[in-house]
Amino acid sequence: MLNLITEFTLNSRREFIKQMITAGALVGLSQSPLLSYARKNLLKLTILHTNDTHSRIEPFPPNDSKNPGMGGFARRAAIIKKIRNEEPHVLLFDSGDIFQGTPYFNKYDGELEFKLMSRMGYNACTIGNHEFDNGLDKLAEVMKNAEFPFICSNYDFSNTPMKDKTIPYKIFEVENLKIGVMGLGVGLSGLVSPALYGNTVYKDPAETAAAIAYKLKKELNCDLIICLSHLGLKYENDQISDMKLAKQSKYIDVILGGHSHTLIEKPYRLRNSDDKEIIICQEGANGVRLGKLDFYFERKSKIKFAAYYTTKKN
């Protein structure tokens, strides 16, 4: 059963789209005359998201105090398959820390996680700090089992075994839309042993995000820009976080977060440096939750509307 928490934010067409939602046109609850308009003029994009799954291949045991019987790759795969059967356009992302947390990682070094994620059809992921746990040689080796790209914008692996194993951004095309995706990783010093990250060069996340978002928006004409972040939601100190990044950013529409294991049941809606809305989501940890974001675009104008859902796996 999916527990859906819904909220809508709309621009100048707010009342019009509200009527369509009320009528059931966008969610298929009726056969109102508006349904034909929606099918013809609106393009729907569904974004699915996980973070910090930590090698939770099997569900939690039934006697677990926090998540009894929940999680597991098989259950997630079934939900993803169901959503893909229901939705016209689906993109699936992960925000890092795929590794570490169960004996499966100790036994297979991440090979199993990447193989299963490939079978689930992940479109891309970014790299979390626990991806460094076996060192860069082992990470580069097991990455051959992943049939999806690793988007990592602010780790420079040029002088490491990970050279050319990641990309700074990727554009996904959905009909006439261009969806730009970047990835940001947390600072490694003091968090990961230098022996494990070697000659990896850490670049400032805010500066990197600003440069890539500008390129995606102004040079490559992306209609939606997504940041896969493993920075963490917020901190008491000056460390860069999703909240800080959102407020000082331009052009980024969505931050799909990780690292802090924060369960955000209702996505944060902040204002960026241009006073435009930016959305922050994060799905806790251990694969218990699957995030779901629905965007609607007018096909001609590409004006976007957003409906947010967080799905809970029971």
C-alpha positions as CSV (number, residue, x, y, z in Angstrom):
1,M,0.0,0.0,0.0
2,L,1.3,3.5,-0.9
3,N,0.7,6.2,1.6
4,L,0.6,9.4,-0.4
5,I,1.1,12.9,0.9
6,T,0.2,15.5,-1.6
7,E,0.7,19.2,-2.1
8,F,0.4,21.5,-5.1
9,T,2.3,24.6,-6.0
10,L,1.3,26.5,-9.1
11,N,2.1,29.7,-10.9
12,S,-0.2,32.1,-12.7
13,R,-2.4,29.2,-14.0
14,R,-3.1,28.1,-10.4
15,E,-6.9,28.2,-10.4
16,F,-7.1,26.5,-13.8
17,I,-5.0,23.5,-12.9
18,K,-6.7,23.4,-9.5
19,Q,-10.0,22.8,-11.4
20,M,-8.4,20.1,-13.4
21,I,-7.1,18.3,-10.4
22,T,-10.4,18.6,-8.6
23,A,-12.1,17.2,-11.7
24,G,-9.7,14.3,-11.6
25,A,-8.2,15.0,-15.0
26,L,-4.6,14.9,-14.0
27,V,-4.8,11.8,-11.8
28,G,-7.2,9.8,-13.9
29,L,-10.1,9.8,-11.4
30,S,-12.8,10.8,-14.0
31,Q,-13.4,11.2,-17.7
32,S,-14.2,14.9,-17.6
33,P,-13.9,17.0,-20.7
34,L,-10.7,18.5,-19.2
35,L,-9.0,15.1,-19.5
36,S,-8.7,15.4,-23.2
37,Y,-7.2,18.8,-22.8
38,A,-4.7,17.5,-20.3
39,R,-3.7,14.6,-22.5
40,K,-3.2,16.9,-25.5
41,N,-1.6,19.9,-24.0
42,L,0.2,18.8,-20.8
43,L,3.3,16.6,-20.6
44,K,3.7,14.7,-17.3
45,L,7.1,13.9,-15.9
46,T,7.5,11.6,-12.9
47,I,10.7,11.7,-10.9
48,L,11.5,8.8,-8.4
49,H,14.2,9.1,-5.8
50,T,16.1,7.2,-3.2
51,N,19.0,8.0,-1.0
52,D,21.2,6.3,1.7
53,T,19.9,2.8,0.9
54,H,23.0,1.4,2.6
55,S,23.0,-2.1,1.1
56,R,19.6,-2.9,2.5
57,I,19.0,-5.7,0.0
58,E,16.4,-7.5,2.2
59,P,13.6,-6.0,4.2
60,F,14.1,-5.3,7.9
61,P,13.2,-8.3,10.1
62,P,9.6,-8.4,11.4
63,N,10.8,-7.7,14.9
64,D,12.8,-4.5,14.0
65,S,11.9,-1.8,16.4
66,K,11.7,1.0,13.8
67,N,11.0,-0.5,10.3
68,P,9.5,-4.0,10.9
69,G,9.3,-5.9,7.6
70,M,9.9,-2.7,5.5
71,G,12.4,-1.9,2.8
72,G,14.3,-4.3,0.6
73,F,15.2,-4.1,-3.1
74,A,12.5,-6.5,-4.3
75,R,9.7,-4.4,-2.8
76,R,11.1,-1.3,-4.2
77,A,11.5,-2.9,-7.6
78,A,7.8,-3.9,-7.5
79,I,6.7,-0.3,-6.7
80,I,8.9,1.2,-9.4
81,K,7.5,-1.3,-11.9
82,K,3.9,-0.4,-10.9
83,I,4.6,3.4,-11.2
84,R,6.3,2.9,-14.6
85,N,3.2,1.0,-15.8
86,E,1.0,3.8,-14.7
87,E,3.0,6.9,-15.8
88,P,4.1,8.0,-19.3
89,H,7.6,9.3,-18.4
90,V,9.6,8.2,-15.4
91,L,13.1,9.1,-14.3
92,L,14.7,7.2,-11.4
93,F,17.7,8.7,-9.4
94,D,19.7,8.0,-6.3
95,S,21.6,10.5,-4.1
96,G,24.4,8.3,-2.8
97,D,25.5,6.0,0.1
98,I,24.4,3.0,-1.8
99,F,27.1,1.0,0.1
100,Q,27.6,-0.1,3.6
101,G,25.2,-1.3,6.3
102,T,24.6,-5.0,5.8
103,P,26.7,-8.1,5.3
104,Y,25.8,-8.0,1.6
105,F,28.3,-5.2,1.2
106,N,31.0,-6.9,3.2
107,K,30.5,-10.0,1.0
108,Y,30.1,-8.5,-2.5
109,D,31.7,-5.0,-2.2
110,G,28.8,-3.3,-3.9
111,E,28.5,-5.5,-6.9
112,L,25.1,-6.8,-5.9
113,E,23.7,-3.3,-5.3
114,F,24.8,-2.0,-8.7
115,K,23.4,-5.1,-10.5
116,L,20.0,-4.8,-8.8
117,M,19.8,-1.1,-9.3
118,S,20.6,-1.7,-13.0
119,R,17.7,-4.2,-13.2
120,M,15.4,-1.6,-11.6
121,G,16.3,0.8,-14.4
122,Y,18.0,3.6,-12.4
123,N,18.8,6.5,-14.8
124,A,21.6,8.0,-12.7
125,C,23.1,8.3,-9.2
126,T,25.7,10.4,-7.4
127,I,28.5,9.3,-5.1
128,G,28.1,9.3,-1.4
129,N,30.9,9.2,1.2
130,H,30.3,5.4,1.8
131,E,31.1,4.7,-1.8
132,F,34.7,5.3,-0.8
133,D,34.7,2.6,2.0
134,N,36.7,0.0,0.0
135,G,38.9,2.6,-1.7
136,L,38.9,3.9,-5.2
137,D,40.4,0.9,-6.9
138,K,37.5,-1.3,-5.7
139,L,34.9,1.3,-6.5
140,A,36.2,1.6,-10.0
141,E,36.1,-2.2,-10.3
142,V,32.6,-2.8,-9.1
143,M,31.2,0.2,-11.1
144,K,31.4,-2.0,-14.2
145,N,28.3,-3.7,-12.9
146,A,26.3,-0.5,-13.1
147,E,24.3,0.1,-16.3
148,F,23.6,3.8,-15.4
149,P,25.9,6.8,-15.1
150,F,27.5,8.3,-12.0
151,I,27.0,12.0,-12.0
152,C,29.5,13.7,-9.8
153,S,30.2,17.4,-10.4
154,N,32.5,18.4,-7.5
155,Y,34.8,15.5,-7.1
156,D,37.7,15.6,-9.5
157,F,39.0,12.0,-10.0
158,S,41.5,12.9,-12.8
159,N,44.5,11.5,-10.9
160,T,42.8,8.5,-9.4
161,P,41.6,5.0,-10.5
162,M,38.2,6.6,-10.9
163,K,39.3,8.8,-13.8
164,D,36.6,8.9,-16.5
165,K,34.3,6.8,-14.4
166,T,31.9,9.8,-13.6
167,I,30.4,12.7,-15.5
168,P,29.7,16.2,-14.3
169,Y,26.2,16.4,-15.6
170,K,23.8,14.7,-17.9
171,I,20.7,15.8,-20.0
172,F,17.7,13.5,-20.2
173,E,15.3,14.2,-23.0
174,V,11.6,13.6,-22.6
175,E,9.7,14.4,-25.7
176,N,10.6,18.1,-26.3
177,L,11.8,18.6,-22.7
178,K,15.5,18.7,-21.6
179,I,16.1,17.6,-18.0
180,G,19.6,18.6,-16.7
181,V,21.0,16.7,-13.8
182,M,24.1,17.4,-11.7
183,G,25.5,15.7,-8.6
184,L,27.2,17.1,-5.5
185,G,29.2,15.2,-2.9
186,V,30.0,16.0,0.7
187,G,33.5,17.2,1.8
188,L,35.7,14.2,2.4
189,S,38.3,15.6,4.8
190,G,37.6,14.3,8.3
191,L,34.8,12.1,7.1
192,V,36.7,9.6,4.9
193,S,40.2,8.3,5.4
194,P,42.7,10.0,3.0
195,A,43.9,6.5,2.1
196,L,40.5,5.7,0.7
197,Y,39.9,8.8,-1.4
198,G,43.5,9.3,-2.5
199,N,44.1,12.1,-4.9
200,T,40.4,13.0,-5.3
201,V,40.1,16.8,-5.5
202,Y,37.1,18.3,-3.7
203,K,35.6,21.3,-5.4
204,D,33.4,23.9,-3.7
205,P,29.8,22.6,-4.1
206,A,28.2,26.0,-4.3
207,E,30.6,27.4,-6.9
208,T,30.4,24.1,-8.9
209,A,26.6,24.1,-8.8
210,A,26.4,27.7,-9.9
211,A,28.7,27.1,-12.9
212,I,26.9,23.9,-14.0
213,A,23.4,25.2,-13.5
214,Y,24.2,28.2,-15.6
215,K,25.6,26.0,-18.4
216,L,22.5,23.7,-18.2
217,K,20.1,26.6,-18.3
218,K,21.6,29.3,-20.4
219,E,23.8,27.3,-22.8
220,L,22.1,24.0,-23.1
221,N,18.5,25.2,-22.7
222,C,17.3,22.8,-20.1
223,D,13.7,23.1,-19.0
224,L,14.2,21.5,-15.5
225,I,17.4,21.3,-13.5
226,I,17.9,18.6,-10.8
227,C,20.7,18.4,-8.3
228,L,21.4,15.0,-6.8
229,S,23.0,16.0,-3.5
230,H,24.9,14.1,-0.9
231,L,25.6,17.2,1.2
232,G,23.0,16.8,4.0
233,L,19.9,18.9,4.7
234,K,21.3,21.5,7.2
235,Y,24.0,22.0,9.9
236,E,24.5,24.2,12.9
237,N,27.9,25.3,11.5
238,D,28.9,26.9,8.2
239,Q,29.1,23.6,6.3
240,I,27.4,23.8,3.0
241,S,24.0,22.0,3.0
242,D,21.0,21.6,0.8
243,M,19.3,24.4,2.6
244,K,22.2,26.8,2.1
245,L,22.7,25.7,-1.5
246,A,19.1,26.2,-2.3
247,K,19.0,29.8,-1.0
248,Q,22.1,31.0,-2.8
249,S,21.5,29.1,-6.0
250,K,20.1,30.1,-9.4
251,Y,18.4,27.9,-12.0
252,I,18.2,24.7,-9.9
253,D,14.6,23.6,-9.6
254,V,14.9,20.5,-7.4
255,I,17.4,19.2,-4.9
256,L,17.1,15.5,-4.3
257,G,19.1,15.1,-1.1
258,G,20.9,12.5,1.0
259,H,23.6,12.0,3.6
260,S,21.7,13.4,6.7
261,H,19.1,10.5,6.6
262,T,16.4,13.1,6.9
263,L,12.8,12.0,6.2
264,I,11.1,15.0,4.5
265,E,7.4,14.0,4.3
266,K,6.4,17.3,2.7
267,P,9.1,18.7,0.4
268,Y,10.6,22.0,1.4
269,R,9.8,24.9,-0.8
270,L,12.4,27.6,-0.5
271,R,13.2,30.8,-2.5
272,N,16.5,30.9,-4.4
273,S,18.7,34.0,-4.9
274,D,16.4,35.0,-7.8
275,D,13.3,34.6,-5.5
276,K,12.2,31.6,-7.5
277,E,11.0,28.4,-5.9
278,I,13.3,25.5,-5.4
279,I,12.2,22.1,-4.0
280,I,14.2,20.0,-1.5
281,C,13.4,16.3,-1.0
282,Q,15.0,13.5,1.0
283,E,13.7,10.0,1.8
284,G,15.2,9.1,5.2
285,A,17.5,6.0,4.8
286,N,17.7,2.2,4.1
287,G,15.3,2.2,1.2
288,V,12.2,2.3,3.4
289,R,10.9,5.3,1.4
290,L,10.7,6.0,-2.3
291,G,10.3,9.7,-3.3
292,K,7.9,10.6,-6.1
293,L,7.6,14.0,-7.8
294,D,5.2,14.8,-10.6
295,F,5.7,17.7,-12.9
296,Y,3.3,18.9,-15.6
297,F,4.6,21.0,-18.5
298,E,2.5,22.8,-21.0
299,R,3.8,21.3,-24.3
300,K,4.1,24.6,-26.2
301,S,5.1,27.1,-23.5
302,K,6.9,24.6,-21.3
303,I,5.5,26.4,-18.3
304,K,5.8,23.9,-15.4
305,F,3.4,23.0,-12.6
306,A,4.3,20.6,-9.8
307,A,2.4,18.1,-7.7
308,Y,4.4,16.4,-4.9
309,Y,4.0,13.0,-3.4
310,T,6.1,11.0,-1.0
311,T,5.4,7.3,-1.1
312,K,5.9,5.0,1.9
313,K,6.5,1.3,1.4
314,N,4.4,-0.7,3.9
